[in-house]
Amino acid sequence: MYTINRDDMLELTRRMTPRRNCFSRIAGAYFDEEGFIDGTFNRHFLKLSQKDIETNLQLAKTVPFSETNKNLKYYPFSREDEKAGHTWQMLMGLKDCELKNDALLELFYEFIGEKYRTDQPYGVRILYGSYDIPLKAKDKESLWESEEVYKFIICTFCPLHGDYEAGAPECGFLFPAFTDRSADIHGIMVYQADEKHPHEELVRDILF
């Protein structure tokens, strides 16, 4: 299995602050414990209140900032996984539309509601971001020129408390994977808060 480079993940998290924000859109859904959708939202990220921006940045940052190759692991997609009708195609569609296709989002939420297993209400948040990757010189200093814009989505699954208030993410993912400072559409990075008791259905039933 591919070993995730911690420096790559830290490079991403540095673009997940209010001053260096890389996100432009956020969408999500609220579910009851049986997987039925209680409500959805889809907004321009920078139109959120400052408090909500900071809260959602913190939730999203949990995924790449987690312990690499333990809580955050890389999973490759096979050619079979990338055929029509598989989740990979849906993830590519969500990324390419920048979360602006409500019908596709609704389809994804319904799929999650059928497969995700929990005994409490939960929320799913999806953020779309882009990062203009600077070139690095041989001494690893940035040259402030770029050859690639990394476009990606981060998704978190959080228990809900009170009035739809999200707790710490129990799991989530980053797609496409960010490997060798470049987009890897043939891989995904999956986060599990408790690696000893993971939400195995996320990998087994939802993503693959």
N, C-alpha and C positions, 0 to 999 in steps of 0.2 A: 504494500500500500504506500501511496505517496506520502512523504513526510512534509507537513506544513511548516513553512519558514515563519518563525515568530516575527521577524523584522517586517515581513510583508504585511502581517496583520496589524502591527503597530503603526505602520505607514498609513493604513486605512483609517484607524481610529483617530489619528491626528486630524482627519478631515471630518470628524463627527463632533464638533464643538460649535457653540453658537457663533463664534467668530470665523470659523473655517468650515462652515456647514457645506456638505456635498449633496444634500437631499433636496429635491424639488417637489416631491409628491408623497402623500401618505394615504393609505386606504386600509380598511379593516372591517372586521365583523365581530359581533358579540354573540356567544353561544350559551345555551343553558347546558346543564350537565348531561343531557341526552343528545346533544349535538344539533338541536334546533336553533336556527338563527333568530336572535332577538332584535337585531338592528345592524345596519352597516353605515360606513362613512367613507368619503373620498374627497380629499381637500388638497389644495396647494399647500406645501409644507410651511412656507414662509408667511402664510396667512393665519397660522395658529398663534395663540397668545405666546408671549415669551416663556411663561411657565410651562405650557404644553410642549413648546419646542424643546426646552431643556429636558423635560420628562421623557419625551420620545427619543431624543438623542441618547439618553442614558440607557434606555431599553435596547435600542438598536446596537449600541456599542458593546453590549454584553456578549454578543456573538463573536466578533473578531477579537475582542480583548480577553476572551476566556483562555484557559490553559490549552495551548496547541498540542495536538496529537493525544489528548486525554479527554478534555471536555469538548474540544473542537476537532473533528476528524474529516478527512477527505474521502469522498466516495466517487468512483468513476462511473459514468454511464456507458453501457455497452451499445453497440449498433442497434440491437433489438430494442433497448430502452428509448432510443431516439426516433423510433418509427411512429407513424400517425396513431393517435389514440392513447399515447403514453403521457405521463406527467411532464416529461422533458419538453414536449411540444407546448404545453400550457405555460410552463415557466418561461420559455423563450418568447411566447406571445405576450405575457405580462411585462417582461423586460422591454420588448420592442415597442409596445404601445405606451410605455412609461406610466402604467397604471391608469390609463384614461379610457379603458374599455370596460364599462360596468358589467356588461353581459358576461365577459370572460371572468371577471372577478367573482361574480355571483356563482358561476359554474365551479370555480375553484373552492369557494366557501362551502358549497353544498357537498362537494367531494370530501373536504376536510371533516365536515359534520358527520359524514357516514363512517369515517375511518378512525378519527382521533378518539382516544380512550381516556376519560377522566371522570372523577366523581363530584366535580364542582363546576360552576359556570366559568367560562374562560373567554379570552379575547385573542384574536389573531390580528397582528399589525404587519403591514407590508409597506416598506419604504423603497422608493426608487431614487437612486443616486447616480452621479457621474463624477469621475475623477480624472482630470487631465494629468496623466502620469509624466512627471518630469524625467528627462534623461539623467543618468548618473555618470559622472566622470570616473576614471580609474580609481581616484581617491575616494569615491562614493559620495562626493559632493554633488548637489543638484546643479544642473546646467540651465534650468528654467526653460528648456525647450522640450517638446514632447512629440512622440510618434504615435501615441495611442490614447484614446479616451476610454476609460474603463466604465462601462455602463452596467449597473447591477441592481438587484433587489435583495433586501434583507427582510426576513420574516421571523417574527417571534410569536410564541404561544405562551400566554400569561394567564394565571388564575385571576379571577375578578373578585374584588372586594367592594362592598358598599354600592355606590352609584357608578358602576362600570369602571371603578378604579383598578388599574392593572398592577398586579404584584410582579415580583421578579420573574423573568422568563424561565419556564421549565425546559424549553427546547426551542430550536429555531434553525434557520439555515441562511447561507450566503450563496447566491447564484448570479452569474457563473462563478466558479471558484477563481480565486486570485492567486495564481501560481507564477513564480518567477517574475513578479511585478507585471503581470499581463492577464487578460481574460482567458479563462479556460472553460469554454462552453461544454466540454465533455466531462466536466466534473462539478461537484457541489460540496460545500463545506457545511457539515451538520453539527449543531451545538446541542449538547445534553447537559443540563445543570447537574444531574446526578448520574455519573457514568456507571455506577453500580446498579442503578435501577432506572435505566433510560426508557423513554417512550419509543420502544422498538417499532411501533406501528408507523412512526414518522418516516423511517427509512423503508421498512418492509412493505407497507400498504399505501403510503401517500406519495412518496417521492419516486419509488421504483415499482 
